Amino acid sequence: MKMVRKTFILTSIFNKVTTIRPSYNLLRTMATNKQDDVIFETINNVGVMTLNRPKALNSLNLSMVDKILPTFETINNVGVMTLNRPKALNSLNLSMGRAKKHFVPVEMKEYTMNGLIGTYKIPYVALIDGIVMGGGVGISIHGSYRVCTERTLYAMPETAIGLFPDVGGSYVLPRMQGKLGIFLALTGTRLKGSDVLKAGVATHYIESKDIKNLEQSLLTCKDDKCIKETLDRVCVQNIKEFSLQPYLETINKCFAGNTMEEIMSLLEKDGSDFAKNTIKTLSHMSPTSMKVSLKLLQMGSKKNSLLDCLEVEYRVAVACLANHDFIEGVQALLIRKDKNPKWNPPTLKDVSDSHVDSFFANLPENEELRHKL
């Protein structure tokens, strides 16, 4: 079924979420599907997408991705995504024995979706009213417009589970002001409310009480000019100062280090309470993930496009499945639930350059993501 739309509005309402990788619900179909886990509809020639697995925390599974991707591939004009107000979003709750079977196909299709969103010629609006992490970032941040509210909470906490900030993070994060993106990627620091706008994750800010009215106004738009005028008219212009503003000088100085060891040394030399707290945070993260993530973002800063970054991210994602820390991180968070992962290697100095480089090795030609993008 070919869908022609002039706008795409992603109404991502992530409420009360504690997640590593949110999943997605999109555009309402006439026919029923498995638990209606993905809902598709068209309103005034505008595509609307809704996530609808609240009992399963809206976790992204292969069933959902298999519905989402072909729908995305047919969109060539406007759209909206809504989330069915779950308590949490999580798609990492896999048994490790099934991880490669499910994780790799999901990641390939998810990254393909991210690439499609980032290269759309149509207007794409994401309304992120709540917590958005992991895959929720990937399905929103690459769109033309991202609208946050006082309830928005953004983070990329993957280094805490032996993973890395993916879904195009290696393209977006290095392009934030100064070294802010590097800081957010390595520490998993959470940004709330208008801070999401100040960091550049969102393009507009609105009070959550007004978001439904905004959504209805957007559903009447036929082109990008109307969307932009609507957002500029309705969204709040005067918001409070960025909460990280007092620390940006320290962030820019310390996270300019070329290696994790240099970053830690610069933080130690700084000696401020902020630097000490940052060291404490980093001490809980996977040493391997931090080194891999830093290299990935450094590479991403030099890549020409989101698609180029996604190709590299996919190689790293596949490599993570063979790495101890990802399995250990997921088990500590979701299976044992002790939040006390035993990283291996346990310290930064024990993570060799060759080990880090192995995450970036080319895959067999027929397995590379570029053939899907």
MIDREN-261997 format. One record per residue (C-alpha): residue number from 1; x, y, z. Coordinates in steps of 0.05 Angstrom, whole numbers, plus 32768, in hexadecimal, padded with zeros to 4 digits. Example, Ala and Ser with C-alpha at 12.3 -4.5 7.8 and 13.67 -1.06 7.14 Angstrom:
baza n 1, x 80F6, y 7FA6, z 809C
baza n 2, x 8111, y 7FEB, z 808F
***
This chain:
baza n 1, x 8000, y 8000, z 8000
baza n 2, x 8020, y 8040, z 7FE9
baza n 3, x 801B, y 807A, z 8019
baza n 4, x 8025, y 80C0, z 7FFF
baza n 5, x 802C, y 80F6, z 8033
baza n 6, x 8041, y 813E, z 8034
baza n 7, x 8059, y 813E, z 807C
baza n 8, x 8070, y 810C, z 80AF
baza n 9, x 8064, y 811D, z 80F8
baza n 10, x 8084, y 80EF, z 812C
baza n 11, x 805D, y 80FA, z 816C
baza n 12, x 808C, y 80D6, z 819B
baza n 13, x 806D, y 80D9, z 81E1
baza n 14, x 809F, y 80B5, z 820D
baza n 15, x 8083, y 80B9, z 8253
baza n 16, x 80A0, y 809D, z 8294
baza n 17, x 80D5, y 8077, z 826D
baza n 18, x 8113, y 8055, z 8288
baza n 19, x 8132, y 8035, z 824C
baza n 20, x 816F, y 8027, z 8223
baza n 21, x 814E, y 801C, z 81E0
baza n 22, x 8107, y 8035, z 81D6
baza n 23, x 80DD, y 8018, z 819F
baza n 24, x 80AC, y 8037, z 816F
baza n 25, x 8063, y 8037, z 8159
baza n 26, x 8050, y 8056, z 8118
baza n 27, x 8017, y 8065, z 80E6
baza n 28, x 7FD3, y 803E, z 80F2
baza n 29, x 7FC0, y 8005, z 80C1
baza n 30, x 7F79, y 7FF1, z 80B2
baza n 31, x 7F8A, y 7FA8, z 80BD
baza n 32, x 7F9B, y 7F8D, z 8101
baza n 33, x 7FE2, y 7F75, z 810D
baza n 34, x 8005, y 7F4F, z 8144
baza n 35, x 7FE8, y 7F72, z 8182
baza n 36, x 7FE5, y 7FB1, z 8157
baza n 37, x 802B, y 7FBE, z 8170
baza n 38, x 8035, y 7FF0, z 8138
baza n 39, x 7FFA, y 801D, z 8126
baza n 40, x 7FF6, y 8045, z 80E6
baza n 41, x 7FC6, y 807B, z 80D0
baza n 42, x 7FBF, y 80B5, z 80A0
baza n 43, x 7F9D, y 80F7, z 80B6
baza n 44, x 7F95, y 812F, z 8083
baza n 45, x 7FCA, y 810E, z 8058
baza n 46, x 7FFA, y 810E, z 8093
baza n 47, x 8019, y 80CD, z 80AA
baza n 48, x 8010, y 80BD, z 80F4
baza n 49, x 8037, y 8086, z 8117
baza n 50, x 8027, y 8068, z 815B
baza n 51, x 804E, y 8039, z 8188
baza n 52, x 801E, y 8008, z 81A9
baza n 53, x 803F, y 7FD4, z 81D5
baza n 54, x 8037, y 7FF6, z 8219
baza n 55, x 8033, y 7FB5, z 823F
baza n 56, x 8076, y 7FA1, z 8221
baza n 57, x 8092, y 7FE7, z 822F
baza n 58, x 808C, y 7FF6, z 81E5
baza n 59, x 80CC, y 7FCF, z 81DA
baza n 60, x 80E3, y 7FCC, z 8192
baza n 61, x 80E0, y 7F86, z 8176
baza n 62, x 80E9, y 7F68, z 8131
baza n 63, x 809D, y 7F66, z 8126
baza n 64, x 8099, y 7FB1, z 812F
baza n 65, x 80D6, y 7FC1, z 8105
baza n 66, x 80BC, y 7F95, z 80CD
baza n 67, x 807D, y 7FC0, z 80CB
baza n 68, x 80A0, y 8003, z 80D4
baza n 69, x 80D7, y 7FFF, z 80A1
baza n 70, x 80AC, y 7FF0, z 8063
baza n 71, x 807D, y 8027, z 8079
baza n 72, x 80B6, y 8058, z 807E
baza n 73, x 80CE, y 8044, z 803A
baza n 74, x 808A, y 8057, z 801B
baza n 75, x 8086, y 809C, z 803B
baza n 76, x 8096, y 80D2, z 8009
baza n 77, x 8070, y 810E, z 801F
baza n 78, x 805C, y 8128, z 806F
baza n 79, x 8054, y 8100, z 80B5
baza n 80, x 8047, y 80F4, z 8108
baza n 81, x 805C, y 80BE, z 8139
baza n 82, x 8038, y 80B2, z 817B
baza n 83, x 804A, y 8085, z 81B5
baza n 84, x 8015, y 8062, z 81DE
baza n 85, x 802E, y 8081, z 8220
baza n 86, x 8054, y 8045, z 823C
baza n 87, x 8074, y 8042, z 8281
baza n 88, x 80B5, y 802E, z 8260
baza n 89, x 80D6, y 801F, z 821D
baza n 90, x 8109, y 7FE9, z 8217
baza n 91, x 8120, y 7FBB, z 81E0
baza n 92, x 815E, y 7F9C, z 81FF
baza n 93, x 813A, y 7F67, z 8229
baza n 94, x 8154, y 7F2D, z 8200
baza n 95, x 8172, y 7EEC, z 8216
baza n 96, x 81BA, y 7EEC, z 8201
baza n 97, x 81B1, y 7EAB, z 81DC
baza n 98, x 8180, y 7ECD, z 81AD
baza n 99, x 81A5, y 7F10, z 81AA
baza n 100, x 81C8, y 7F08, z 8167
baza n 101, x 818A, y 7EEB, z 8146
baza n 102, x 815F, y 7F26, z 815B
baza n 103, x 818D, y 7F60, z 816B
baza n 104, x 81B3, y 7F61, z 8128
baza n 105, x 8175, y 7F61, z 80FA
baza n 106, x 8153, y 7F95, z 8126
baza n 107, x 8190, y 7FC2, z 8126
baza n 108, x 8199, y 7FBD, z 80DB
baza n 109, x 8150, y 7FD0, z 80CE
baza n 110, x 8150, y 8004, z 8105
baza n 111, x 818E, y 8026, z 80E9
baza n 112, x 816E, y 8023, z 80A4
baza n 113, x 8132, y 8048, z 80C1
baza n 114, x 8160, y 807C, z 80E0
baza n 115, x 8181, y 8086, z 809D
baza n 116, x 813E, y 808F, z 807A
baza n 117, x 8128, y 80C3, z 80AC
baza n 118, x 8169, y 80E9, z 80A7
baza n 119, x 8164, y 80EC, z 805B
baza n 120, x 8119, y 80FA, z 8053
baza n 121, x 8108, y 8134, z 8026
baza n 122, x 80C4, y 8139, z 8048
baza n 123, x 80B8, y 8160, z 8088
baza n 124, x 80BF, y 8132, z 80C4
baza n 125, x 80A9, y 814A, z 8109
baza n 126, x 80B7, y 8125, z 814B
baza n 127, x 8091, y 8139, z 8189
baza n 128, x 80BB, y 811E, z 81C2
baza n 129, x 8091, y 8129, z 8201
baza n 130, x 80B1, y 80FB, z 8234
baza n 131, x 80EE, y 80CE, z 8239
baza n 132, x 8113, y 80BF, z 81F9
baza n 133, x 8151, y 8093, z 81F7
baza n 134, x 8174, y 8063, z 81C9
baza n 135, x 8148, y 8051, z 818E
baza n 136, x 8117, y 8087, z 81A1
baza n 137, x 814F, y 80B8, z 8193
baza n 138, x 815C, y 8098, z 8150
baza n 139, x 8115, y 809E, z 8138
baza n 140, x 810E, y 80E7, z 814C
baza n 141, x 8150, y 810C, z 814C
baza n 142, x 815D, y 8104, z 8101
baza n 143, x 811B, y 8125, z 80EE
baza n 144, x 8112, y 816C, z 80D5
baza n 145, x 80F1, y 8184, z 8116
baza n 146, x 80F4, y 816A, z 815D
baza n 147, x 80C6, y 8188, z 8191
baza n 148, x 80D5, y 817C, z 81DB
baza n 149, x 80AE, y 818E, z 821A
baza n 150, x 80BC, y 8197, z 8264
baza n 151, x 80B0, y 814C, z 826B
baza n 152, x 80E4, y 8138, z 8237
baza n 153, x 8120, y 8111, z 8251
baza n 154, x 8157, y 8100, z 8220
baza n 155, x 8194, y 80D4, z 822A
baza n 156, x 81C2, y 80A4, z 8206
baza n 157, x 81D8, y 8076, z 8240
baza n 158, x 81F4, y 803D, z 8217
baza n 159, x 823A, y 803D, z 8234
baza n 160, x 821A, y 8026, z 8275
baza n 161, x 8207, y 7FE4, z 8254
baza n 162, x 8244, y 7FD7, z 822A
baza n 163, x 8227, y 7FF4, z 81EB
baza n 164, x 8231, y 8038, z 81C9
baza n 165, x 8206, y 8074, z 81B4
baza n 166, x 81EB, y 805A, z 8172
baza n 167, x 81AE, y 8068, z 8146
baza n 168, x 81D6, y 809F, z 8125
baza n 169, x 81F4, y 80B9, z 8166
baza n 170, x 8239, y 80BA, z 8146
baza n 171, x 821F, y 80ED, z 8114
baza n 172, x 81F4, y 8119, z 8143
baza n 173, x 821C, y 811B, z 8183
baza n 174, x 825F, y 8134, z 8168
baza n 175, x 8239, y 816D, z 8146
baza n 176, x 821C, y 8189, z 8186
baza n 177, x 823C, y 81C8, z 81A3
baza n 178, x 8284, y 81C0, z 81B9
baza n 179, x 8290, y 817C, z 81DA
baza n 180, x 824A, y 8176, z 81F7
baza n 181, x 8238, y 813A, z 81CC
baza n 182, x 8277, y 8115, z 81E1
baza n 183, x 8266, y 8122, z 822A
baza n 184, x 821E, y 810B, z 8221
baza n 185, x 8234, y 80CC, z 81FC
baza n 186, x 8267, y 80B5, z 822F
baza n 187, x 8242, y 80C8, z 826F
baza n 188, x 81FA, y 80B9, z 825A
baza n 189, x 81E7, y 80FA, z 827B
baza n 190, x 819C, y 8108, z 8278
baza n 191, x 8180, y 8149, z 825C
baza n 192, x 813C, y 8160, z 8273
baza n 193, x 8109, y 8190, z 8257
baza n 194, x 8124, y 81CD, z 8234
baza n 195, x 816B, y 81B3, z 823C
baza n 196, x 8159, y 8183, z 8203
baza n 197, x 814F, y 81C0, z 81D7
baza n 198, x 818D, y 81E4, z 81F1
baza n 199, x 81B8, y 81A7, z 81E0
baza n 200, x 819D, y 81A5, z 8199
baza n 201, x 8178, y 8163, z 81A0
baza n 202, x 8136, y 8188, z 8196
baza n 203, x 8128, y 81C2, z 8167
baza n 204, x 80EB, y 81DE, z 818C
baza n 205, x 80CE, y 81DF, z 81D3
baza n 206, x 8086, y 81DF, z 81E9
baza n 207, x 8060, y 81D4, z 822B
baza n 208, x 8044, y 818D, z 822D
baza n 209, x 7FFE, y 81A8, z 823A
baza n 210, x 8000, y 81C7, z 81F4
baza n 211, x 801C, y 818C, z 81CE
baza n 212, x 7FD9, y 816F, z 81BA
baza n 213, x 7FC3, y 81B1, z 819C
baza n 214, x 8006, y 81B5, z 8178
baza n 215, x 7FFC, y 816F, z 815C
baza n 216, x 7FB7, y 8181, z 8142
baza n 217, x 7FD2, y 81C0, z 8122
baza n 218, x 800A, y 8199, z 8100
baza n 219, x 7FD8, y 8167, z 80E5
baza n 220, x 7FBB, y 819F, z 80BA
baza n 221, x 7FFE, y 81B1, z 809B
baza n 222, x 800A, y 81A1, z 8052
baza n 223, x 8052, y 81B6, z 804B
baza n 224, x 8092, y 81C8, z 806F
baza n 225, x 8083, y 8213, z 8070
baza n 226, x 8043, y 8207, z 8097
baza n 227, x 8066, y 81D9, z 80C8
baza n 228, x 809E, y 820B, z 80D5
baza n 229, x 806D, y 8244, z 80DE
baza n 230, x 8042, y 821A, z 810D
baza n 231, x 807D, y 8205, z 8138
baza n 232, x 8099, y 824C, z 813B
baza n 233, x 8056, y 8268, z 814E
baza n 234, x 8042, y 8235, z 8183
baza n 235, x 8083, y 8221, z 81A3
baza n 236, x 80A2, y 8246, z 81DE
baza n 237, x 80DB, y 8276, z 81CF
baza n 238, x 80F1, y 828C, z 8214
baza n 239, x 810C, y 8251, z 823D
baza n 240, x 813B, y 824B, z 8277
baza n 241, x 8187, y 8247, z 8271
baza n 242, x 81A8, y 8205, z 825F
baza n 243, x 81B6, y 81E0, z 82A0
baza n 244, x 81FA, y 81CA, z 8286
baza n 245, x 820E, y 8211, z 8273
baza n 246, x 8239, y 821B, z 82B2
baza n 247, x 8261, y 81DC, z 82A0
baza n 248, x 8269, y 81E3, z 8255
baza n 249, x 82AF, y 8201, z 825C
baza n 250, x 82C5, y 81C4, z 8285
baza n 251, x 82A2, y 8194, z 8255
baza n 252, x 82C3, y 81B4, z 8218
baza n 253, x 8307, y 81B3, z 8239
baza n 254, x 8307, y 816D, z 8256
baza n 255, x 82E1, y 8148, z 8220
baza n 256, x 830F, y 8164, z 81EB
baza n 257, x 833F, y 812C, z 81FF
baza n 258, x 8352, y 80FE, z 81C6
baza n 259, x 834E, y 80BF, z 81F2
baza n 260, x 8325, y 80A9, z 822E
baza n 261, x 8364, y 80AA, z 8258
baza n 262, x 8370, y 80F3, z 8244
baza n 263, x 8328, y 8106, z 8253
baza n 264, x 832D, y 80E6, z 8298
baza n 265, x 8370, y 8109, z 82A5
baza n 266, x 8352, y 814D, z 8291
baza n 267, x 8317, y 8142, z 82BF
baza n 268, x 8345, y 8131, z 82F8
baza n 269, x 836F, y 816F, z 82EC
baza n 270, x 8331, y 819A, z 82E9
baza n 271, x 831F, y 8184, z 832F
baza n 272, x 82DB, y 81A6, z 8332
baza n 273, x 829F, y 8184, z 8352
baza n 274, x 8281, y 817C, z 830C
baza n 275, x 82C1, y 815A, z 82F4
baza n 276, x 82C3, y 812C, z 8330
baza n 277, x 827A, y 8118, z 8327
baza n 278, x 8288, y 810B, z 82DD
baza n 279, x 82C2, y 80DE, z 82EE
baza n 280, x 8295, y 80B8, z 831D
baza n 281, x 8261, y 80AF, z 82E7
baza n 282, x 8294, y 8097, z 82B4
baza n 283, x 82B1, y 8065, z 82E5
baza n 284, x 8270, y 803D, z 82E0
baza n 285, x 8270, y 8039, z 8295
baza n 286, x 828E, y 8001, z 826B
baza n 287, x 82D7, y 8014, z 825D
baza n 288, x 82D3, y 7FF2, z 8219
baza n 289, x 8292, y 8016, z 8207
baza n 290, x 82AF, y 8059, z 821A
baza n 291, x 82EC, y 804F, z 81EE
baza n 292, x 82C3, y 8034, z 81B4
baza n 293, x 8290, y 806C, z 81BB
baza n 294, x 82C5, y 80A2, z 81BC
baza n 295, x 82E7, y 8086, z 817E
baza n 296, x 82A3, y 807F, z 815C
baza n 297, x 8290, y 80C8, z 8169
baza n 298, x 82D4, y 80E0, z 8153
baza n 299, x 82CB, y 80BA, z 8112
baza n 300, x 8284, y 80D3, z 810C
baza n 301, x 8299, y 811B, z 8111
baza n 302, x 82C0, y 8112, z 80D0
baza n 303, x 828B, y 80EB, z 80AA
baza n 304, x 8264, y 810E, z 8073
baza n 305, x 821F, y 80F3, z 8082
baza n 306, x 81F2, y 80CE, z 80B3
baza n 307, x 81F2, y 8092, z 8084
baza n 308, x 823E, y 808D, z 8088
baza n 309, x 823A, y 808E, z 80D4
baza n 310, x 8203, y 8059, z 80D6
baza n 311, x 822E, y 802A, z 80AC
baza n 312, x 8265, y 802D, z 80E0
baza n 313, x 8234, y 8029, z 811B
baza n 314, x 8218, y 7FE8, z 80FF
baza n 315, x 825D, y 7FC8, z 80FE
baza n 316, x 8267, y 7FDD, z 8146
baza n 317, x 8222, y 7FC3, z 815A
baza n 318, x 8231, y 7F7F, z 813C
baza n 319, x 8274, y 7F7D, z 815F
baza n 320, x 8253, y 7F8D, z 81A2
baza n 321, x 822F, y 7F4A, z 81A0
baza n 322, x 8272, y 7F26, z 81A3
baza n 323, x 828A, y 7F53, z 81DB
baza n 324, x 8285, y 7F40, z 8224
baza n 325, x 826F, y 7F85, z 823C
baza n 326, x 822E, y 7F8B, z 8215
baza n 327, x 8216, y 7F47, z 822D
baza n 328, x 822C, y 7F57, z 8274
baza n 329, x 820D, y 7F9C, z 8273
baza n 330, x 81C9, y 7F82, z 825C
baza n 331, x 81CA, y 7F4A, z 828F
baza n 332, x 81DB, y 7F7A, z 82C8
baza n 333, x 81A5, y 7FAB, z 82B5
baza n 334, x 816C, y 7F7E, z 829D
baza n 335, x 8178, y 7F37, z 82B3
baza n 336, x 819E, y 7F37, z 82F5
baza n 337, x 8186, y 7F7F, z 8301
baza n 338, x 81BF, y 7F8B, z 8331
baza n 339, x 81DA, y 7FC5, z 8307
baza n 340, x 8220, y 7FAD, z 8318
baza n 341, x 8240, y 7F97, z 82D6
baza n 342, x 8285, y 7F77, z 82D7
baza n 343, x 82A8, y 7F97, z 829C
baza n 344, x 82DF, y 7F73, z 8277
baza n 345, x 8311, y 7F91, z 826E
baza n 346, x 8301, y 7FB4, z 82B1
baza n 347, x 8329, y 7FF4, z 82A8
baza n 348, x 8339, y 8026, z 8270
baza n 349, x 8383, y 8015, z 8271
baza n 350, x 8372, y 7FCC, z 8265
baza n 351, x 834A, y 7FDB, z 8225
baza n 352, x 837C, y 7FD6, z 81ED
baza n 353, x 837A, y 7FFE, z 81AC
baza n 354, x 8375, y 7FBD, z 8186
baza n 355, x 8338, y 7FA8, z 81AE
baza n 356, x 8316, y 7FEA, z 819E
baza n 357, x 832A, y 7FE6, z 8154
baza n 358, x 830A, y 7FA1, z 814F
baza n 359, x 82C5, y 7FC0, z 8158
baza n 360, x 82CE, y 7FE7, z 8118
baza n 361, x 82E5, y 7FAE, z 80EB
baza n 362, x 82C0, y 7FA7, z 80A9
baza n 363, x 828A, y 7F72, z 80A5
baza n 364, x 8284, y 7F40, z 806C
baza n 365, x 8270, y 7F68, z 802F
baza n 366, x 8229, y 7F4C, z 802C
baza n 367, x 821D, y 7F5D, z 8075
baza n 368, x 822F, y 7FA6, z 8072
baza n 369, x 81F7, y 7FD8, z 8081
baza n 370, x 8205, y 8002, z 8044
baza n 371, x 81DF, y 7FCF, z 801A
baza n 372, x 81A0, y 7FE1, z 8040
baza n 373, x 81A7, y 802C, z 8045
***
